[in-house]
Amino acid sequence: GHEAVRLVLGEEWTGATSDFRNVKTRLWALAVHGYFADGMIPFDVNNPFEHKEIKESADRFAHECRVKTQELLKKHRATLNLLTDALLEKSDLTSSELEILLAGITYTKGEAIQ
C-alpha cells in the first residue's frame, strides 16, 4: 500500500504505519528462522537484528522487495490508476465491485496481470 500511495501521490504518506509494522514483523520471523545471513540463527530471538550480518542481509532483502514492488506498480500503472480513481470516489470496495472494476483485465494462473 505504501509504495502505491508513494507512486500515485509522489510523496510519503503517514497512513503507511501498519505496512511498516507488518514488514518488520515478517522480517523478524524470517530472521529468527535463519533466512538471512546464510542461515545464521540469532542468539537473541527477541532482537535478531542485533547481529550485524543478519541486519544487513534483512535490509538488503527489504530493499529488493521495495524495488520489485515499485517495478510491478509501474508496469501495471493503468490498473493502479483504475483502482485509485475508484477508491477516491468510494473509499471502500467490495470484492464484487473489484471483480466488476477489473473484469477487462486478463489474468492466467501463474502469470502477471496484463
C-alpha positions as CSV (number, residue, x, y, z in Angstrom):
1,G,0.0,0.0,0.0
2,H,2.8,2.4,0.9
3,E,4.6,2.1,-2.4
4,A,1.3,2.5,-4.3
5,V,0.5,5.7,-2.4
6,R,4.0,7.0,-3.0
7,L,3.8,6.4,-6.7
8,V,0.3,7.9,-7.1
9,L,0.9,10.9,-4.8
10,G,4.6,11.3,-5.3
11,E,5.3,11.6,-1.6
12,E,5.4,9.7,1.6
13,W,2.1,9.2,3.5
14,T,1.7,8.7,7.2
15,G,-1.0,6.1,6.7
16,A,1.6,3.5,5.9
17,T,2.5,2.8,9.5
18,S,0.8,-0.6,9.6
19,D,2.6,-1.5,6.3
20,F,5.9,-0.9,8.0
21,R,4.9,-2.8,11.1
22,N,3.8,-5.8,9.0
23,V,7.1,-5.8,7.1
24,K,9.1,-5.6,10.3
25,T,7.2,-8.5,11.8
26,R,7.7,-10.6,8.8
27,L,11.4,-9.8,8.6
28,W,11.8,-10.7,12.3
29,A,10.1,-14.1,11.7
30,L,12.4,-14.8,8.8
31,A,15.5,-13.8,10.8
32,V,14.5,-16.0,13.7
33,H,14.2,-19.0,11.4
34,G,17.6,-18.4,9.8
35,Y,16.5,-16.9,6.4
36,F,19.2,-14.2,6.4
37,A,23.0,-14.3,6.5
38,D,23.4,-17.8,5.1
39,G,21.1,-19.4,7.6
40,M,22.5,-17.8,10.7
41,I,20.2,-18.2,13.7
42,P,20.3,-15.2,16.0
43,F,21.4,-15.7,19.6
44,D,18.6,-13.4,20.9
45,V,15.4,-14.2,19.1
46,N,13.8,-11.2,20.7
47,N,16.3,-9.0,18.8
48,P,17.5,-10.9,15.8
49,F,18.8,-7.7,14.1
50,E,21.5,-7.1,16.8
51,H,23.8,-9.3,14.8
52,K,25.3,-7.1,12.0
53,E,25.2,-9.8,9.3
54,I,21.6,-10.6,9.9
55,K,20.6,-6.9,9.9
56,E,22.5,-6.1,6.7
57,S,21.0,-9.2,5.0
58,A,17.5,-8.3,6.1
59,D,18.0,-4.7,5.0
60,R,19.1,-5.8,1.5
61,F,16.1,-8.2,1.3
62,A,13.7,-5.4,2.3
63,H,15.2,-3.0,-0.3
64,E,15.0,-5.6,-3.1
65,C,11.3,-6.2,-2.2
66,R,10.6,-2.5,-2.3
67,V,12.3,-2.1,-5.7
68,K,10.4,-5.1,-7.1
69,T,7.1,-3.7,-5.8
70,Q,7.8,-0.4,-7.4
71,E,8.6,-2.1,-10.7
72,L,5.3,-4.1,-10.6
73,L,3.3,-1.0,-9.7
74,K,4.9,0.9,-12.6
75,K,4.3,-2.0,-15.0
76,H,0.6,-2.1,-14.0
77,R,0.1,1.6,-13.6
78,A,-3.1,1.6,-15.7
79,T,-4.6,-0.9,-13.2
80,L,-3.3,1.1,-10.3
81,N,-4.9,4.3,-11.7
82,L,-8.2,2.5,-12.2
83,L,-8.2,1.3,-8.6
84,T,-7.1,4.8,-7.4
85,D,-9.9,6.5,-9.1
86,A,-12.5,4.0,-7.8
87,L,-11.2,4.4,-4.2
88,L,-11.2,8.2,-4.4
89,E,-14.8,8.0,-5.5
90,K,-15.7,5.4,-2.9
91,S,-13.3,4.8,-0.1
92,D,-14.1,1.1,0.3
93,L,-14.7,-1.5,-2.4
94,T,-16.4,-4.9,-2.0
95,S,-14.9,-8.0,-3.7
96,S,-17.9,-7.9,-6.2
97,E,-17.1,-4.2,-7.1
98,L,-13.4,-5.2,-7.6
99,E,-14.4,-8.0,-9.9
100,I,-16.5,-5.7,-12.0
101,L,-13.8,-3.0,-12.0
102,L,-11.1,-5.4,-13.1
103,A,-13.3,-7.5,-15.4
104,G,-11.5,-6.3,-18.5
105,I,-8.1,-7.2,-17.3
106,T,-6.9,-10.7,-18.3
107,Y,-5.2,-13.0,-15.9
108,T,-3.9,-16.5,-16.4
109,K,-2.8,-18.5,-13.3
110,G,0.9,-18.3,-12.8
111,E,1.3,-15.1,-15.0
112,A,1.4,-11.5,-14.1
113,I,-1.8,-9.4,-14.6
114,Q,-1.8,-7.8,-18.1
